[in-house]
Amino acid sequence: MASKKLLKKRVKRIVYEVLDSCDYHIVNEHPSADSADKLIDEAVDFHENIIGRINGSNEKKELKQIASEVDKASADFTDKLNGLS
């Protein structure tokens, strides 16, 4: 089981990867720039929501559940980023 600190770092890494990839599409005026902009909003909302939940959790069981949601979100973001290309 990961600590809160490591879980927050993982969330931050995932969100920064999404933001960086989407920024590339927007700056280069890629045809999927509008979709990339929406994906940025989704990633920021995910970050705010999940960090709040991590900060509010006190039980290992709850952190495990959050960790599995982070893993699922990571896979979802990867699929969405692949769809932008």
Phi and psi in degrees as GROMACS dihedral restraints (atoms count N, CA, C in turn):
[ dihedral_restraints ]
;  ai    aj    ak    al  type     phi  dphi    fc
    3     4     5     6     1   -79.3    20    10
    4     5     6     7     1   151.0    20    10
    6     7     8     9     1   -77.8    20    10
    7     8     9    10     1   168.9    20    10
    9    10    11    12     1   -60.0    20    10
   10    11    12    13     1   -41.2    20    10
   12    13    14    15     1   -61.1    20    10
   13    14    15    16     1   -46.0    20    10
   15    16    17    18     1   -68.2    20    10
   16    17    18    19     1   -36.4    20    10
   18    19    20    21     1   -65.8    20    10
   19    20    21    22     1   -40.8    20    10
   21    22    23    24     1   -63.9    20    10
   22    23    24    25     1   -40.0    20    10
   24    25    26    27     1   -63.1    20    10
   25    26    27    28     1   -39.4    20    10
   27    28    29    30     1   -65.9    20    10
   28    29    30    31     1   -42.2    20    10
   30    31    32    33     1   -62.4    20    10
   31    32    33    34     1   -44.8    20    10
   33    34    35    36     1   -61.0    20    10
   34    35    36    37     1   -42.2    20    10
   36    37    38    39     1   -62.7    20    10
   37    38    39    40     1   -44.8    20    10
   39    40    41    42     1   -61.2    20    10
   40    41    42    43     1   -47.7    20    10
   42    43    44    45     1   -65.5    20    10
   43    44    45    46     1   -41.9    20    10
   45    46    47    48     1   -63.9    20    10
   46    47    48    49     1   -36.2    20    10
   48    49    50    51     1   -64.4    20    10
   49    50    51    52     1   -41.2    20    10
   51    52    53    54     1   -64.6    20    10
   52    53    54    55     1   -46.6    20    10
   54    55    56    57     1   -62.1    20    10
   55    56    57    58     1   -41.6    20    10
   57    58    59    60     1   -64.3    20    10
   58    59    60    61     1   -45.8    20    10
   60    61    62    63     1   -65.6    20    10
   61    62    63    64     1   -42.0    20    10
   63    64    65    66     1   -68.0    20    10
   64    65    66    67     1   -38.1    20    10
   66    67    68    69     1   -60.7    20    10
   67    68    69    70     1   -39.0    20    10
   69    70    71    72     1   -58.6    20    10
   70    71    72    73     1   -45.0    20    10
   72    73    74    75     1   -65.7    20    10
   73    74    75    76     1   -38.5    20    10
   75    76    77    78     1   -71.9    20    10
   76    77    78    79     1   -46.8    20    10
   78    79    80    81     1   -63.4    20    10
   79    80    81    82     1   -38.0    20    10
   81    82    83    84     1   -87.5    20    10
   82    83    84    85     1    10.7    20    10
   84    85    86    87     1    50.6    20    10
   85    86    87    88     1    44.3    20    10
   87    88    89    90     1   -65.9    20    10
   88    89    90    91     1   149.7    20    10
   90    91    92    93     1   -57.7    20    10
   91    92    93    94     1   -22.8    20    10
   93    94    95    96     1   -96.2    20    10
   94    95    96    97     1    24.8    20    10
   96    97    98    99     1   -62.8    20    10
   97    98    99   100     1   -37.4    20    10
   99   100   101   102     1   -65.6    20    10
  100   101   102   103     1   -41.2    20    10
  102   103   104   105     1   -65.7    20    10
  103   104   105   106     1   -37.0    20    10
  105   106   107   108     1   -65.1    20    10
  106   107   108   109     1   -38.9    20    10
  108   109   110   111     1   -63.2    20    10
  109   110   111   112     1   -41.6    20    10
  111   112   113   114     1   -66.3    20    10
  112   113   114   115     1   -36.4    20    10
  114   115   116   117     1   -67.7    20    10
  115   116   117   118     1   -34.1    20    10
  117   118   119   120     1   -61.9    20    10
  118   119   120   121     1   -46.6    20    10
  120   121   122   123     1   -59.6    20    10
  121   122   123   124     1   -40.9    20    10
  123   124   125   126     1   -64.5    20    10
  124   125   126   127     1   -41.8    20    10
  126   127   128   129     1   -66.3    20    10
  127   128   129   130     1   -39.8    20    10
  129   130   131   132     1   -66.7    20    10
  130   131   132   133     1   -42.4    20    10
  132   133   134   135     1   -62.2    20    10
  133   134   135   136     1   -41.6    20    10
  135   136   137   138     1   -60.5    20    10
  136   137   138   139     1   -45.6    20    10
  138   139   140   141     1   -59.4    20    10
  139   140   141   142     1   -49.6    20    10
  141   142   143   144     1   -61.6    20    10
  142   143   144   145     1   -43.8    20    10
  144   145   146   147     1   -66.0    20    10
  145   146   147   148     1   -49.5    20    10
  147   148   149   150     1   -73.1    20    10
  148   149   150   151     1   -35.9    20    10
  150   151   152   153     1   -66.1    20    10
  151   152   153   154     1   -39.5    20    10
  153   154   155   156     1   -61.4    20    10
  154   155   156   157     1   -40.3    20    10
  156   157   158   159     1   -68.5    20    10
  157   158   159   160     1   -38.6    20    10
  159   160   161   162     1   -64.4    20    10
  160   161   162   163     1   -44.4    20    10
  162   163   164   165     1   -63.7    20    10
  163   164   165   166     1   -33.2    20    10
  165   166   167   168     1   -86.1    20    10
  166   167   168   169     1    -7.9    20    10
  168   169   170   171     1   -85.3    20    10
  169   170   171   172     1   143.2    20    10
  171   172   173   174     1  -126.2    20    10
  172   173   174   175     1   -11.0    20    10
  174   175   176   177     1  -109.7    20    10
  175   176   177   178     1   145.5    20    10
  177   178   179   180     1   -63.4    20    10
  178   179   180   181     1   -35.4    20    10
  180   181   182   183     1   -61.4    20    10
  181   182   183   184     1   -41.5    20    10
  183   184   185   186     1   -67.6    20    10
  184   185   186   187     1   -39.2    20    10
  186   187   188   189     1   -66.0    20    10
  187   188   189   190     1   -35.4    20    10
  189   190   191   192     1   -62.7    20    10
  190   191   192   193     1   -43.3    20    10
  192   193   194   195     1   -63.7    20    10
  193   194   195   196     1   -42.4    20    10
  195   196   197   198     1   -64.2    20    10
  196   197   198   199     1   -41.1    20    10
  198   199   200   201     1   -61.3    20    10
  199   200   201   202     1   -39.9    20    10
  201   202   203   204     1   -68.1    20    10
  202   203   204   205     1   -34.6    20    10
  204   205   206   207     1   -67.2    20    10
  205   206   207   208     1   -36.8    20    10
  207   208   209   210     1   -65.2    20    10
  208   209   210   211     1   -42.1    20    10
  210   211   212   213     1   -61.1    20    10
  211   212   213   214     1   -43.5    20    10
  213   214   215   216     1   -65.4    20    10
  214   215   216   217     1   -42.8    20    10
  216   217   218   219     1   -64.2    20    10
  217   218   219   220     1   -37.1    20    10
  219   220   221   222     1   -60.8    20    10
  220   221   222   223     1   -45.2    20    10
  222   223   224   225     1   -64.7    20    10
  223   224   225   226     1   -40.5    20    10
  225   226   227   228     1   -63.8    20    10
  226   227   228   229     1   -44.4    20    10
  228   229   230   231     1   -63.7    20    10
  229   230   231   232     1   -38.4    20    10
  231   232   233   234     1   -62.2    20    10
  232   233   234   235     1   -44.2    20    10
  234   235   236   237     1   -62.4    20    10
  235   236   237   238     1   -41.5    20    10
  237   238   239   240     1   -67.8    20    10
  238   239   240   241     1   -38.9    20    10
  240   241   242   243     1   -65.1    20    10
  241   242   243   244     1   -39.8    20    10
  243   244   245   246     1   -64.8    20    10
  244   245   246   247     1   -31.0    20    10
  246   247   248   249     1   -71.6    20    10
  247   248   249   250     1   -20.6    20    10
  249   250   251   252     1   -72.6    20    10
  250   251   252   253     1   -28.5    20    10
